[in-house]
């Protein structure tokens, strides 16, 4: 059975699982602080990895002569961008990631078109070769930069975007997410370890850390297998 954010940190004025395991009252560890600890360990888990809890998919629409687009809230890093081929509905065009240096070398004049660092100038003689349908992109200073700069007039091109992001914080109003549904145990044991760093010492911290580390390792292995051996048995033994 899954647990919720409220189960972990307690309803207002009531102890939660963290309090029970630590053996403390809400006067010693208030519910708000307990909730912040849970969110901290969740974000710490997601920030460096490529886990199921960070996977996001959405779309954004290009604008004519505009190169730069804000990254979505919670952005961590990109996975893949694509859009339907305008000449063949059964095909897609992949927009491939490159680093900023390669992007600037490939499209040196793209900043004239919709840059957030230089006022947009529209199509000019210096940069006409920089217009077209996007084939590559980079991410810099919180912006997704497309090259060539989109030439298609409104409504533009709808780009499908797969990316990894940091989950929004759990709250009393939104007490569940995929993490609480699939791995609440990690949140509990990691939060117990985190709490001991802030004045709630407990001799069991070594055991809690061992459990949190084991769960983290197993979750990462599970994610890796899901992408490489999905639907295939891990073992040759029957059952």
Residue pairs with C-beta under 8 A, 6 or more apart in sequence:
2 176
2 180
2 181
2 182
2 184
3 17
3 180
3 184
3 188
4 175
4 176
4 180
5 35
5 38
5 170
5 171
5 172
5 174
5 175
5 176
5 180
6 16
6 172
6 175
7 16
7 17
7 184
8 16
8 17
8 18
8 34
8 35
8 38
8 180
8 184
8 187
8 188
8 191
9 16
9 18
9 31
9 34
9 35
9 37
9 38
10 16
10 17
10 18
10 19
10 26
10 31
10 34
11 31
11 172
12 31
12 172
13 26
13 31
14 26
14 31
15 25
15 26
16 31
16 34
17 188
18 29
18 34
18 37
18 38
18 188
18 191
18 192
18 195
19 25
19 26
19 29
19 34
21 188
21 192
22 29
22 192
22 195
22 200
22 202
23 202
24 200
28 200
29 195
29 200
34 191
34 195
35 170
35 171
37 191
37 194
37 195
37 198
38 170
38 187
38 191
39 169
39 170
40 194
41 186
41 187
41 190
41 191
41 193
41 194
42 53
42 167
42 170
42 179
42 187
43 166
43 167
43 169
44 190
45 51
45 53
45 179
45 186
45 190
45 216
46 53
46 54
46 76
46 164
46 166
46 167
47 76
47 166
49 220
49 223
50 79
50 164
50 223
51 219
51 220
51 223
52 178
52 182
52 223
52 226
53 167
53 177
53 178
53 179
53 182
53 183
54 76
54 164
54 165
54 166
54 167
55 79
55 162
55 164
56 72
56 74
56 162
56 163
56 164
56 165
57 160
57 161
57 162
57 163
58 72
58 161
59 158
59 159
59 160
59 161
60 69
60 144
60 158
60 159
60 161
61 155
61 156
61 157
61 158
61 159
62 69
62 134
62 146
62 150
62 152
62 156
62 157
62 159
63 114
63 150
63 154
63 156
64 150
64 151
64 152
64 153
64 154
64 156
65 113
65 114
65 120
65 122
65 123
65 131
65 149
65 150
65 151
66 113
66 114
66 120
66 149
66 150
67 110
67 111
67 113
67 114
67 115
67 145
67 146
67 147
67 149
67 150
68 114
68 115
68 116
68 143
68 144
68 145
69 143
69 144
69 145
69 146
70 142
70 143
70 144
71 139
71 142
71 143
71 144
72 161
72 163
72 165
73 165
73 168
74 165
74 166
74 167
74 168
75 142
75 163
75 165
76 163
76 164
76 165
76 166
77 139
77 163
77 164
78 97
78 137
78 139
78 144
78 161
78 162
78 163
78 164
79 162
79 163
79 164
80 94
80 161
80 162
81 94
81 95
81 96
81 97
81 137
81 159
81 160
81 161
81 162
82 92
82 93
82 94
82 95
82 159
82 160
83 92
83 93
83 95
83 134
83 157
83 158
83 159
83 160
84 91
84 92
84 93
84 158
85 91
85 92
85 93
86 133
93 133
93 135
95 134
95 135
95 136
95 137
95 146
95 159
96 135
96 136
96 137
97 136
97 137
97 138
97 139
98 106
98 136
98 137
98 138
99 138
100 138
100 140
102 136
102 138
103 110
103 136
103 137
103 138
103 145
103 147
106 136
106 147
107 130
107 147
107 148
107 149
109 126
109 127
109 129
109 130
110 127
110 130
110 145
110 147
110 148
110 149
111 117
111 118
112 118
112 120
112 121
112 124
112 126
112 127
112 130
113 120
113 121
113 122
113 123
113 127
113 130
113 131
113 149
114 120
114 149
116 141
116 143
117 141
121 127
123 131
127 149
130 147
130 148
130 149
131 148
131 149
131 150
131 151
132 148
132 149
132 150
132 151
133 148
133 150
133 151
133 152
133 157
134 146
134 147
134 148
134 150
134 157
134 159
135 147
135 148
136 146
136 147
137 144
137 145
137 146
137 147
138 144
138 145
138 147
139 145
150 156
150 157
167 177
167 179
168 174
168 177
170 176
170 177
170 180
179 186
179 187
180 187
183 215
183 219
185 211
185 215
186 212
186 215
186 216
186 219
189 208
189 209
189 211
189 212
189 215
190 212
190 216
192 202
192 205
192 208
192 212
193 205
193 208
193 209
193 212
196 202
196 205
196 208
202 208
225 234
